[in-house]
Amino acid sequence: MNNSPPTRNYDYVIVGSGSAGAVLANRLTEDRNVNVLVIEAGPVDHTWDWRIHMPTALSYPMQSERYNWAYWTTAQKNLNNRRMETPRGRVYGGSSSINGMAYVRGHALDYNRWATDPGLAQWDYANCLPYFRKANTRNQDSQGDDYHGGDGPQHVTTGACKNPLYKAWIKAGEQAGYPVTSDQNGYRQEGVGTMDMTVYKGRRWSTSRAYLRPAMKRANLTVHHKALALRIVFDGKRAVGVDYQHQGGVKRATVDREVIVSGGSINSPKLLMLSGIGPAAHLKEHDIAVVQDLPGVGENLQDHLELYVQQECSQPISLHRVLNPWGKLKVGLEWYLFKTGLGASNHFEAGGFIRSRAGVQHPDIQYHFLPAAMNYNGSGAAENDGFQAHVGPMRSKSRGTIRLASANPADRPIVDPNYMSHPEDWEEMRASVRLTREIFAQNAFDDLRGGEISPGKDVQTDAEIDAWVAQHTESAYHPSCSCKMGSDDMSVVDGDTKVHGIEGLRVVDSSIMPTISSGNLNAPTIMIGEKAADIIRGQSLPPSDAPFWVNPEWETQQR
C-alpha cells in the first residue's frame, strides 16, 4: 500500500508569495519553459477588501488574523517582561500587503558591510543598486535616473506633504542643523525630507499587485493559496520537493530543479528546522531527524524598535479631525470613488535619517513623521490634535532567536528577539528621545506646538528615559537575519542563496540578510528577490557607479 501523498512535478517550488517570493514567481516564469508552483499559506488579496488596498487603512490588517500570522515574542526581560506584537503577512503579497508601505532602501554602506564577507562580494551597493532600479518606478510617468528605474513593476509615490505639519518637520530639522534630502533612496539618505511609499494611483502597491498577479496570467505559474508547507522532502542531501496541506489533504510537489524558501524571517527558519536543517541538538529535542546540522538556522535574529515622541498640536490641522466615524466615512468614500484624498496615503510622507553622535559613519536613527498622535497599529489615539515622530535605532547589536515549539507545523514558533540586550541600544534610545525633542523645539513648530504628550516633561534623566523606553518601545516589525548569508560557521546560505551542505535548496527573503539594513525592509527584500532570480538564471546586471553621500566630517561631528 502506497501512503505517499498525491504528487505533481514542477521545475521550482516557492514557499511564500511575499516581498521576495512574488518577485521570484514573476521573474522565473518569464522563461515559458519553466513551470513554477507558489505555496501561500494565506488567502487571496481580494480587490473588494478595502482594508488591504486603502493605504490609510494600514492598521486594520495588523489587527486581524485574516491576513496576519499574528505572532508574539516571548516575554522580553529587558522590557518589563512584555510580550511584543510581531505581525507577519499571510496573504498574497505577504507582509507587503499589510505593512506601513514605507519604501526605504537602506544606506549604501549597509550593503558594502555585507560584502566584507569574502563570499558576498557581489552583494555590495554597486551590485545591489541595479536591482533596486530594475524593480522600481518612482512616481508615475518617471523616466528614471541613476538611482530609480523608469519601468519597474514596483511603483512608489513620494509623499506630497500638503499638511503644514510635514513642512514644519522638515524646516525644524533644517533649523536643528540637519541637511534636507529630496530622496532618501538616492544619492543622500542622511537628513530630513520626504518619504516614498509603495502606493500607485491611490492604492497599496504590494508585491502581489506588482509581481504575482501579472505573472499569474502565465500558464507556467500555479499558485496554491491557503496551503501550509509542512516539510521539505529530501533524497539524501538533495531537496526534491515539499509536502503541504491544501484543500483538506496533504499534497507533495516535487521539483526538477530547486525548492526556494521565501517564508520570511520567522517562517523560513521554522520550515528549515521542521525539515531537519538547523541546530542538531534543538532538532533532536523535537525528535526531528537531522538532514544537515546548521547551527545558524534561527540565530542572529535582528529587528528595529521604535518610540513615539508625541506633541500636542495647537491648531486643528492634524489627522485628529477625521478620526471620528463621520470623518472616516468621508475619507473612505472619496477613496472608494476616486482613489484620492487622505485615504490614498499612508501618512508617513516625511521623515529623516540622522546620526546619534560623532563617530557614527552613516545614520543610525530613523524618523517617520506623522501628523497625528497614535500607535502604529491605530490604537491609543490622543484625545486632541497632535503630531509625532516614530524614532528608533537602525543597527541594534542585540541578537535573538527563532526556535520550534514542537515538531507540529501548525504550532507557532518561539520568537525571542532578546530586545535591548546590548548597552549601546540604551544609549541610542536616549539619544533618540533627546534629539527628537530638540527638533520639535525649533522655531518652525512655534505656532503649532502644544505640550509634550509622550514621554512627557517629567521624563528627563537617563534613568527616567530608560524606564519609559522599557515600558513603551514597540517593534517596527522588521524581523530579519535569521538564516544569514555568508561563509562563516553560523551562515545558513552562501552568496548564491544556496543552503550550505544541501543541493537544490535556497532561501530568498529578509532572513538571509547578514545584518539588518538601515530602514524599512520591504524594498531591500524586493531587491533580494530580483537579484536572486538573476543568480538562479545564471545572469547578472552590470554594477552601478552611482555615488553616495557620507558626511565628510562624520568622525568629529554629529551633524
ZAGUPA-269269 format. One record per residue: residue in three letters; y, x, z of N, C-alpha, C, O in turn. Coordinates in steps of 0.05 Angstrom, whole numbers, plus 5000, padded with zeros to 4 digits. Example, Ala and Ser with C-alpha at 12.3 -4.5 7.8 and 13.67 -1.06 7.14 Angstrom:
% ZAGUPA-269269
ALA488652645156491052465156493452645156493452855169
SER495552575142497952735143500152585157502352685161
This chain:
% ZAGUPA-269269
MET497650175000500050005000502550185000502750365016
ASN504450134982506850294980509150164996510049944990
ASN510050305018512150195035514950295028516850235042
SER515150455006517750564999519550344988518550154976
PRO522150354993523950144984524250144954523650344941
PRO525049914942525549904914527550104905529550154919
THR527050234882528550464874529850424847528750304829
ARG532350534845533650554819534950834817535750944837
ASN534950934793535751214789538551234777539351074759
TYR540151434786542851494776543151794772541451944782
ASP545251874759545952154759547152244786546452444798
TYR549052074795550452134821550451884838550751654828
VAL550151924864550651704883552851804901552752014913
ILE555051644903557351704920557251514944557251264940
VAL557251614968557351454992560151425001561251615013
GLY561451194997564151145005566051114981565951274963
SER567750914982569650864960572550914968574350784957
GLY572951094987575651134998577351324982577151334957
SER579051464996581151624983579951854966581351944947
ALA577551944971576252134954574052004937573752064913
GLY572451834949570251704934571051554910569751564889
ALA573251404912574251254889575151444866574651384843
VAL576351664874577251864854574751974839574751994814
LEU572752054854570352154842568951954824568052024802
ALA568851704832567651494816569051474789567751444768
ASN571651494789573151474765572851714747572151694723
ARG573151954758573152194742570352254731570052344708
LEU568252214748565552284738564652094716563152174699
THR565551844717564751654696566451664671565951514652
GLU568351844671569751904645567752004624568151974600
ASP565652134634563452214616561551974614560151904633
ARG561551854591559951604587556951644588555451454589
ASN556151904588553251964591552351994619550052054625
VAL554151954638553551984667553551714680555451554677
ASN551451654695551251404710551751454739550551634751
VAL553451294751554351334779553951074795554650864785
LEU552951104820552950884839554750954862554651174873
VAL556450764870558050794894557050594914556650354909
ILE556450694938555550534961557850494980558750694992
GLU558850254983561150205001560250005022559249795017
ALA560650085048559749915070561349665073560349465084
GLY563849665064565549435068565649235045564249275025
PRO567449035047567648835026569548915003570649135003
VAL569848734985571748764963574648724973575048564991
ASP576548864961579348834968580548604951582148644934
HIS579648364957580448134941583448104938584948154957
THR584348044914587148024908588547804924590947804928
TRP587047604933588247374947588947444976590447304989
ASP587847674986588347735014590847905017590848145014
TRP593047765023595647905025595748115046597448295044
ARG593948105065594048295088593748585079594848765091
ILE592148625057591848905049593348965023593149195013
HIS594948785013596448834989599448824993600948944978
MET600348685014603248675020603848925038602848945060
PRO605549105028606049355043606949305072606049445090
THR608749115076609749075103607648965123608148965147
ALA605448865112603348745129601348955138599148885146
LEU602049215137600149425142598749415169596549515171
SER600049285189598749285215596449085216594649105234
TYR596448885199594348675201591548775197589848715214
PRO590948925176588149025173587249205195584849235201
MET589249345208588449515231587649355255586249465272
GLN588449105256587848945280585348765275584648605292
SER584148795251581848625244579548805237579849025226
GLU577148705244574748865237573648785209571548885201
ARG575048605195574048535168574048785150572248825134
TYR576248945151576549175134576549435149577249645138
ASN575649435173576149665191573649715208572549535220
TRP572849975208570550045225571350015255569649985272
ALA573950025261574949975288573650155309572650065329
TYR573550415303572450605322574350645345576750605343
TRP573250745367574850825391573851095400571451165396
THR575651255411574851505422573451465450573551255461
THR572351675459571451685487573951695505576151745495
ALA573651655531575851685549576951965548575452165551
GLN579551995543580752265539581852365565583852255576
LYS580652565576581252655603584052755606585152745628
ASN585252855585588052955586590152735582592552785584
LEU589252495576591052265570590352035589590051805580
ASN590152095614589651895635587051735629586851495636
ASN585051875617582451745611582651505594581051325595
ARG584751495577585051275558583151315534582651535525
ARG581951085526580551085500582451005479584150825482
MET582351145456584351125435583250985411581051035402
GLU584850805399584150675374583750885352585351065350
THR581750845336581251015313580450845289578150845281
PRO582350695277581650525254580850695230582050905224
ARG578850605216577950735191577350515171576150305178
GLY578150545146577750345126574850295119573250475115
ARG574150035117571449955110571749735089571449495095
VAL572449815064573149635043573549805018573750045020
TYR573549674994574249824970576849984975578849864985
GLY576850234969579250404974579250535002580950705007
GLY577350455019577150585046579750565061581150365061
SER580450785074582850785091585450765075587550685086
SER585350815049587750785032588450485029590650425021
SER586650315036587150025035588149905062588949675062
ILE588150065083589049965109591050145122591950095145
ASN591850365109593550565123596550485121597250275111
GLY598250665130601050615130602450685104604850655102
MET600950775084601850825057603851055055605151085034
ALA604151225075605851455073604551665055602251745060
TYR605951745034604851945015606052215021608352265015
VAL604552385035605452645044603352855037601052825045
ARG604053055023602153255014601553475034599453605032
GLY603253515053602953755070604653985059605953955038
HIS604554205073606154445065604454635048601954645052
ALA605754775030604254965013602655165029600455245022
LEU603855245052602455445068599955345082598255495090
ASP599655075084597054965094594755055076592655135085
TYR595255035050593155095030592755395027590555495023
ASN594855545030594655835030593055935054591656135053
ARG593355785076591755845100588855795096587155955104
TRP588155575082585355525075584255765059581955845064
ALA585855865041584956065022584556335034583656525021
THR585356375060584756625073581856665078580956895082
ASP580256455078577356485078576456595052577156485031
PRO574856805052574156935026572656755007572556804983
GLY571456535016570156354999571856124988570955954972
LEU574456124996576155894989578655984973580755854975
ALA578456204959580756304944581956094925584356094920
GLN580155924914581055724894582355484907583055294893
TRP582655484934583955254948586755324958587755194976
ASP587955534946590755584954592655384941591755224924
TYR595155394948597055204939597355204908597454994896
ALA597355444897597655464868595355314853595855204831
ASN592955304865590755174852590354884861588854734849
CYS591754804883591654524891593854354879593454124872
LEU596254474875598454324864597854194837598653964834
PRO596454324819595854184793594253924797594553744781
TYR592753904819591153664824592853444838592353204834
PHE594753534854596753334864598253214840598652974839
ARG599053384821600453294798598753104780599652904770
LYS596253184777594453024760594052744771593952554756
ALA593952724797593552464810595952284809595652034810
ASN598352394807600752274817602652184795602952334775
THR603951954799606351884785608351804806607951604820
ARG610651944807612651884828614851714815616351804798
ASN615051474825616951274816616351184787615651344770
GLN616650934783616050804757617650934735619950984737
ASP616250984712617451094688618251384691619751494674
SER617351524712617951804715616551964693614351904685
GLN617852174684616752354664615252594677613952754663
GLY615552624704614152844717615853094717617853124702
ASP615053284734616353544736614353744746611953694745
ASP615253974756613354184765611754094789609654214794
TYR612553894803611153804828609853534825608053474841
HIS610653374806609653104803608753044775610153134756
GLY606552914772605652834745607252594735608652464751
GLY607052544709608352314698606452094690607351884681
ASP603852144691601951944682599451924700597351834691
GLY599752014725597452004743596951714752598851554753
PRO594451644760593851374768594951304796595251064801
GLN595551504813596451444839599451424840600851624843
HIS600451174836603351134836604451144864603251044883
VAL606751274866608251274892611151204886612151254865
THR612451084906615150994904616751124927615951124950
THR619151234920620851354941622451134955623450954942
GLY622651154981624050954997626950914987628351114983
ALA627750674984630450614975632550654997634950704991
CYS631750635022633550685045636150525044638250635048
LYS635850265038638250095037639350025065641749985068
ASN637650015085638549955111640250185122639450415119
PRO642650125133644350345142643150525163644050745168
LEU641050425177639750595197638350835185638351045196
TYR637250795161636051025147638151235141637751475145
LYS640451145131642551335123643551475148644251715147
ALA643751335171644651455196642651665205643451885214
TRP640051615202637951805209638252065193638252285205
ILE638652045167638852285150641452435157641452685158
LYS643652285160646152415167645952555194647052775198
ALA644752425214644552535241642852785240643452985253
GLY640652785224639053035222640653255210640453485219
GLU642353195191644053395179646153495199646653735201
GLN647253315214649253395235647953565256649253735268
ALA645353525261643953685281643153965270642154135285
GLY643654015245643254275234640854305216640154535208
TYR639554085209637154095192637954045163639753885158
PRO636554175144637254125116636353845108634653725120
VAL637653745087636853495075635153555051635953725034
THR632753435049631053485026630553215011630053015023
SER630853234985630452984969627552934962626952724951
ASP625853124968622953094961621253264980620953504976
GLN620153125000618453265019615853365006614453535017
ASN615253264983612753344968613353534945611653574928
GLY615753644945616553814923617054104932615454224946
TYR619354214924619954484930620254534960619354744970
ARG621554344974622154395002621254155019622253935017
GLN619254205036618454005056620353995079621053775089
GLU621254225088622754245113625454095110626954135091
GLY626153935130628653795130628253495135626053405139
VAL630453345133630353055135631052935108632453055092
GLY629952695103630552565078628752325073627452225092
THR628652235048627052005041624052075042623352315040
MET622451865044619551895043618451745019619651555009
ASP616151825009614651684988612551515000611451575022
MET611851294987609751114996607951034973608851034950
THR605350984979603450904958603750614952602050444959
VAL606050544940606750274933607650274903609050454895
TYR606750084888607350064860608049774853606449594857
LYS610449734842611349464835611049264859610249034855
GLY611649374882611749204906609049164920608949014940
ARG606849284910604249244922603149514932603749724921
ARG601449494953599949734962598349834938596949684925
TRP598650094933597150214911594950404923595350644924
SER592750274932590550424944589050564922589550534898
THR587050734930585350864910583450664897582350724876
SER583050434909581650224895583150134870582050114848
ARG585750084874587449994852587850214832587850164808
ALA588250454841588950684823586450784808586650854785
TYR584150794822581850934810579350764807578150754786
LEU578650624829576050484829575950254810574150234793
ARG577850074812577749834795577949894766576549774750
PRO579750074757579650144728576950264720576050204697
ALA575650414737573050534729570850324729568950354714
MET571150114744569049904745568849754719566949604715
LYS570849784701570649664675568649814657567949714635
ARG567750054666565850204650563050124657562350074680
ALA561350124637558550044640556950244657554850184667
ASN557950494659556450704673557150734702556250924715
LEU558750544713559250544742558250294754558750074745
THR556650324776555750104792556850134820556750354831
VAL557849914832558849924859557449714875557449474868
HIS556149794897554849604915556549594940556749794955
HIS557749364946559349324970557649194991555549084986
LYS558649205016557149115039554449245040552349125045
ALA554449505034551949665032552249905051553950075047
LEU550549905071550750115092548750345086546350295085
ALA549750585082548050815078546550875103547750895125
LEU543850905101542150945124541551245128541651355150
ARG540751365106540051655107539851765079539451625059
ILE540352025077539852175052536952245051535752325071
VAL535752215027532952275023532652555011534152624993
PHE530752715022530452985013527653035002525652915011
ASP527453214984524953344976525153634983526353794968
GLY524053705006524553975016527454005024528453865041
LYS528754205011531554255016533354144994535654224992
ARG532353954979534053834958534453534964532553394970
ALA536953454962537553164964536753024939537553104917
VAL535152814942534152674918534952384918534252234898
GLY536352284938537152004938538251924965538652084983
VAL538851664966540051534990538651274995538251114977
ASP537751225020536750965028539150805040540750915055
TYR539450555032541650395042540850105045539150005031
GLN542249975063541749685068543649525050546049575050
HIS542549335036544149185017542748915011540348905006
GLN544248705013543248435006540748365021538848255010
GLY540748435047538648355065536148535065534248475079
GLY536148745049533848925049534749215047537049275045
VAL532749395047533249675044532549755015530449695005
LYS534449905003534149994976534250304975535350424994
ARG533250414954533450704951534650764923533750664903
ALA536750924923537951024898537251324896538051474913
THR535851394875535151674870537151794850538451654835
VAL537252064851539252204834537852414817536052554826
ASP538852434792538052664775539752904781538953134775
ARG542152864791544053084796544653124825543553304838
GLU546352954836547353004864547852754879548552544868
VAL547652784906548752584925551352704935551552934942
ILE553452534935556152614944556952434967557152194964
VAL557352554991558052405015561152405017562352615020
SER562352165016565252135018565851915038567551745033
GLY564651935061564951725081567251765100567851585117
GLY568651995098570852055117569952215140567552275143
SER571852295157571352495177569752395201568952565218
ILE569252145203567452035223564751975211562652045222
ASN564751825189562151735178560651955162558251935160
SER562052145151560652355136558952525155556552565149
PRO560052635177558252785195556052605207553852695212
LYS556752355211554652175222552352145203550052165211
LEU552852105177550752075158549152335154546652325152
LEU550552565154549052815153547152845176544852915172
MET548052785200546352815224544052615223541752685230
LEU544552375216542452175214540252265194537952185196
SER541152435175539252525154537952785160536452885144
GLY538552905183537253155191538853405185537753625186
ILE541453375180543153605175545253615197546953435199
GLY545153825213547053845236546054035257544154185252
PRO547254025281546354195303543454115311542953895319
ALA541654305309538754245312538254115340536753925341
ALA539354235361538854125388539753835390538353675403
HIS542053775379543053495380541253305365540653085374
LEU540353395341538553225325535953175340534852945340
LYS534853375353532353345368532653155392530753025399
GLU535053155403535552965425534952675416534152505432
HIS535452625391535052355380532552325363532352135347
ASP530752525365528252525351528652505320527152375306
ILE530652645311531152655282530052925272530753135282
ALA528352915252527253155241529453325228531053225213
VAL529453585234531453765225530853855196528853985191
VAL532553795178532353885150533854155147532954335134
GLN536254165159537854415158539554425183541154245189
ASP539154645198540654685223543454795215543855025208
LEU545454605217548254685211549954615235550754385239
PRO550454805253551854745278554654635275555754525294
GLY555854675251558554585247558954295241561154195242
VAL556754155236556953865229557953715254556653725275
GLY560153575251561253425273563053585292564153475311
GLU563253845287565054015303567754035289568153925267
ASN569754165303572354235291574053985285575854005269
LEU573453755298574953515293577853555301578453645323
GLN579653485282582553515287583953255280582953095263
ASP586253205292587752965288590653015294591353225306
HIS592452835287595252835295595752625316594752395313
LEU597152695337598152505356601152455351602552635339
GLU602152225359604952175355606152015379604651875393
LEU608752025382610251885402612151695388612851745365
TYR613051495402615151315392617651355410617751245432
VAL619651505400622151525414623951305404624751305381
GLN624651125422625950875414628750845426629150915449
GLN630550735410633250675419633950375414633050265395
GLU635550265431636750005425638750045402640050255400
CYS639049835386640949845364643249645372642749415378
SER645649745370647949585380648949385359650749225365
GLN647849395335648549205314646049055304643849175304
PRO646248805296643848655288642948715260642948535243
ILE642248965255641549045228638649155226637749235205
SER637149155248634449255247632549045237633448825230
LEU630049105235628048915226627448695247625948505241
HIS628648715270628148515291628848235281627548045290
ARG630748215264631747955255629647795239629847555236
VAL627547935229625547795212622847785227620847715214
LEU622747855252620147865266619447585278617247555289
ASN621147395275620547125284618946975262618947065239
PRO617646755268615946625248617546545222616446575200
TRP619946445225621546365201622246605184622146595160
GLY622946825197623647065183621247185168621447265145
LYS618947175181616547275168615747105144614847205123
LEU616146835147615546655125617346715101616346725078
LYS619846765105621746815083621047085069621047105045
VAL620347285086619547545074617047515058616847625036
GLY615047375069612547335055612847175030611447235010
LEU614546975030614846815006616146964983615346944960
GLU618247124990619447284969617447484957617347524933
TRP615847604975613847804965611747654948611047754927
TYR610847434957608747284942609747204915608247214895
LEU612247124913613247024887614247254869613847234844
PHE615447454880616747654863615847944869616648124853
LYS614347994890613548264898616048434904616048674898
THR618048314916620548454923621248394952619848254966
GLY623448514961624548464987623148635009621848835002
LEU623548565034622548715056619448735056618348925067
GLY618148535044615248545043614148755025611748825026
ALA615848875007614949074988615149354998614849544982
SER615749395023616049665035614349695059613749505074
ASN613449945064612150005090614150065112613450085135
HIS616750085104619050135121619150415133620950485148
PHE617250585125617450875131618851005107617651155092
GLU621350935103622851025079624351285083625151405063
ALA624551375108625851625114624351765136622951635152
GLY624552025137623152175157624052465158626452515152
GLY622252645164623052925164620853105174618853015186
PHE621253365169619453575179621253795190622953895175
ILE620853865215622454085227620554275242618254215246
ARG621754505249620254695265621054675294623454645300
SER619154695312619754645341621154875354622554835374
ARG620955115342622155355354622255575334620955565313
ALA623855775340623856015323621156145325619756135345
GLY620256275303617656405302615456235290613256325286
VAL616055975285614255795271615055805241617255755234
GLN613055885224613855945196614455695180616255695163
HIS612955475185613555235170613254995188612055015210
PRO614454765181614754545200612254465215610054435204
ASP612554445242610254365259610754095273609254015290
ILE613053965265613653695276614353515253615953585236
GLN613153275253613653085231615052835243614452755265
TYR616852725227618152465234617552255213617652305189
HIS617052015223617351775207619451605221619251545245
PHE621651535207623751375219623251085212622651015189
LEU623550905232623150625228625450465239626250505262
PRO626750285223628950125232628049885249628949655244
ALA626349935268625349735287624149895310623650135308
ALA623649755332622349875355619749725361619849505372
MET617549845353614949715357612749925352613250145342
ASN610249865361608050045357607150035327607649845313
TYR605750245319604750275292603050035284603149945261
ASN601449935303599649715296600949445298599649235296
GLY603649445301605149195301605549075329606848865332
SER604349185349604549075376606949195391608149385381
GLY607549075413609649195431612449195420613949385426
ALA613149005403615849005392617948965414617548815433
ALA620249105412622349085431623548805430623348665409
GLU624748715452625848445453628348405436628948185427
ASN629748625430632248615414632248825392630248955387
ASP634448845378634649035357634249325367635149395389
GLY632849475351632349755358631449915335631049815313
PHE631250175339630150355319628550575332628850615357
GLN626950725317625250925330624551145310624651115286
ALA623751365322622451585307619651615317619151645340
HIS617751595298615051675304615051985301615852085280
VAL614352125321614552415321612052535333611052435353
GLY611152755322608752885333608253155321609153205298
PRO606753325335606053595325604053575301602453385299
MET604153775284602653775259600053935261598153865247
ARG599954145277597654315276596654375304596654605313
SER595754175317594654205344592354395344590754415325
LYS592154555366589854735369587554605384585554745388
SER587854355392585554215404583454165383583954115360
ARG580954175392578654125374576753935388576153965411
GLY575753745372573953545383571253535368570653715353
THR569753325373567053295361566453015353567552815364
ILE564652995334563252735327560352775334559152975325
ARG559152595349556352615356555052345352556352135353
LEU552452345348550952105346550451985374550052125393
ALA550651715375549851575399546851525400545651515421
SER545751505376542851455373542051515344543751585328
ALA539551475339538551515311538751255295537951245272
ASN539951055306540250795293542850805276545050835288
PRO542750775250545150785233547250575240549550605234
ALA546350355252548250135259549850205284551850065289
ASP549150405299550550475324553050645317552950825300
ARG555150595331557650745326557251035337555951075358
PRO558351225323558251505333560051545357561751375363
ILE559751765371561351835394563652015383563152235374
VAL566051905385568452045375569952165399571152005415
ASP570052425401571552555423573452765411572652995407
PRO575952685406577852875395578753095414579953295406
ASN578253055440579053255460582053295459582953525460
TYR583553085457586353095454587753255476586953245499
MET589853405468591653545487590153735505590853765529
SER588153865494586554055510587654345508586554525520
HIS589654385491590854655488593654645499595154465494
PRO594454855515597154855527599454825507601454705514
GLU599154935483601254915463601854635455604054565447
ASP599854455456600254175450602454055467604153905458
TRP602354125493604254015512607054125506609053975508
GLU607254375499609854495492611054355468613454295467
GLU609354295448610354165423611153875428613053785416
MET609653745446610353465452613053455467614753275461
ARG613553635485616153645499618353695479620453565480
ALA617853885461619953945441620353695423622653645415
SER618253545417618553315400620453105413622152995399
VAL620153065439621852875453624752975453626652835447
ARG625153225461627853335465629353365438631753305437
LEU627953455418629253485392629953215379631953195365
THR628353015384628952745374631352625388633152515376
ARG631452665415633852565429636352695419638452565417
GLU636152955412638553095402639452975375641852945371
ILE637552905358638352785332639552505337641652445325
PHE638352345354639452085360642252095373643751905372
ALA642952325385645452355399647752435380650052455389
GLN647152475355649252565336651252335330650652105334
ASN653552415319655652225313654852005294655851785295
ALA652952065276652151865256651051615269651151395256
PHE650151635293649051395307650951275327650251075340
ASP653451375329655251285349655750985348655950855369
ASP656050875325656550585322654050415322654250175319
LEU651750545325649250395323647450425348645550275352
ARG648050625364646250705385646850555411649050545421
GLY644750415421644850305448643450485468643450735464
GLY642350375488640850535508638150625498637050515479
GLU637050825510634350925503632250735515632250695539
ILE630550635498628450465507626050625517624950565538
SER625350825502622950985509623351265498624151305475
PRO622751475515621551465541623351345563622251245583
GLY626051345559627751235580629251465594628251685596
LYS631651405603633451615614632351755639633251965646
ASP630351625652629251755676627051955670626052085689
VAL626451985645624352185637625752425625626552425602
GLN625952645641627552875633626053135637626153305619
THR624853185660623553435666621053475650619953275639
ASP619953715650617453765636615253585648613653465633
ALA615153565674613053405687613353115680611352975675
GLU615853015679616252735673615552675643614352475637
ILE616252855625615552825597612452835594611352675579
ASP611253025608608353045605606952795615605052705602
ALA607852685636606652435647607052205627605252045623
TRP609352195615609951985595608152015570607051825560
VAL607952265561606252325538603352245544602052115527
ALA602352315567599552255574598951955573596751875567
GLN600951795580600551505581601251365554600151155549
HIS602851495538603951345515603351465487603651325467
THR602451705486601951815459599551665446597751585460
GLU599751645420597651505404596751675381598251855373
SER594451625371593451755347595151665323595851425321
ALA595651845305596851775279594751705259595351645235
TYR592251695267589951605251589351805228589051725205
HIS589252065235588752275215586352445223586552685223
PRO584052325230581652495237580852655212580952555190
SER580052905217579453085195577853325205577553365229
CYS576953485185575853755190573153765203572353985213
SER571653545205569153535220566753635204564553645214
CYS567153705178564953825162566254055146566254055121
LYS567454235160569454415147568254585125565954665125
MET569954645106569354815083569955105090571855165104
GLY568155285082568555565088566055725085563955635075
SER566255975095563956155093562956255119561056425120
ASP564156175142563156265168560856095178560055905165
ASP559856165201557456045212557855745219555955595221
MET560355665223560955385231561755215207562454985210
SER561655335183562355175159560055005151557655065156
VAL560654775139558654585130558354585100556154565090
VAL560554625086560454635057561854885047563455005061
ASP561154975023562355205011564855124995565554894995
GLY566055314981568455264966568055074943570054974931
ASP565555024935564954834914564154564926563154394911
THR564554524951563854284967560954234970560154014978
LYS559254434964556354404968555554464997556554655009
VAL553754305007552754345035551154595036549254635020
HIS551754765055550355015058547354975063546554815080
GLY545755115047542855115051541454875038538954865040
ILE542954695025541754455013542554444983544854514976
GLU540654364967541354324938541954034933540853854946
GLY543653984914544153704905545653534925545453294923
LEU547253664943548653504963551453624967551753864972
ARG553453464965556253544970557553354991556653124994
VAL559653455003561353285019564153315007565153535004
VAL565453085001568153094989569852885003569652644996
ASP571452965021573352785035574952955055574753205054
SER576552835072578252985091576653135111577753315125
SER574053085114572453225134572053525126571453685143
ILE572453585100571953865092574354045095574254285090
MET576653925103578954095108578254305130577154225150
PRO578854555125578354755146580154715170579354735193
THR582754655164584654595184586354355174586654325150
ILE587454205192588853965184591454035169592754225176
SER592153885149594653935134597053815150596653645167
SER599353905143601853835158603053585147604853585131
GLY601953355156602953095147600652895145598452955154
ASN601252665133599252455130597052555111597552725094
LEU594652445113592352565099591452425074589752535060
ASN592652195067591752055043592152225018590252255002
ALA594452335014595052494990593252734987592152784966
PRO592952905009591153125007588253055001586853194987
THR587352825011584652735007584252654978582152704966
ILE586252524966586052454937585952714921584452734902
MET587552914929587553174915584753304917583753404897
ILE583553294941580853404944578953264926577253394914
GLY579152994923577352854904577752944876575852974861
GLU580252964867580853054840579753334835578553384814
LYS580253514853579453794849576353814850575153964833
ALA575153674868572153684869570953564844568853664835
ALA572153354833571053244808570953454786569053464771
ASP573153604784573153824764571054034770569754144752
ILE570854104796568854304804566054214796564454364785
ILE565453964801562853844794562353864764560153914754
ARG564553814748564253804719564554084707564454114682
GLY564854294724564954564713567554624699567554784680
GLN569754514708572354564695574454594716574054524739
SER576854684708579054704727581654714712581754804689
LEU583754624726586454634715587554914721586955034741
PRO589255014703590555274709592355264733593555054738
PRO592555474748594255464772597155434765598055494743
SER598655334785601555284781603055534792602155664811
ASP605355584780607155794791609655674803611655814807
ALA609555414809611955284821612455404849610655434865
PRO614955474854615655594880615755384903615855144898
PHE615855484927616255314950618055454970618255704970
TRP619355294987621355405005620355455033619055275045
VAL620855685043620455755072623155865082624356035069
ASN624055765105626555865116626456165119624756265133
PRO628256305105628156605107628656715135628056945141
GLU629856545152630456635180628556515200629156495224
TRP626156435191624356285208623456445233622856325254
GLU623456705231622556865254624556865277623756905300
THR627056815270629156835291630656575296632156555315
GLN630356375278631856135280630055885279628155875264
GLN630755685296629255435296630155255274628655085264
ARG632655285265633755115244635955275230637255175211
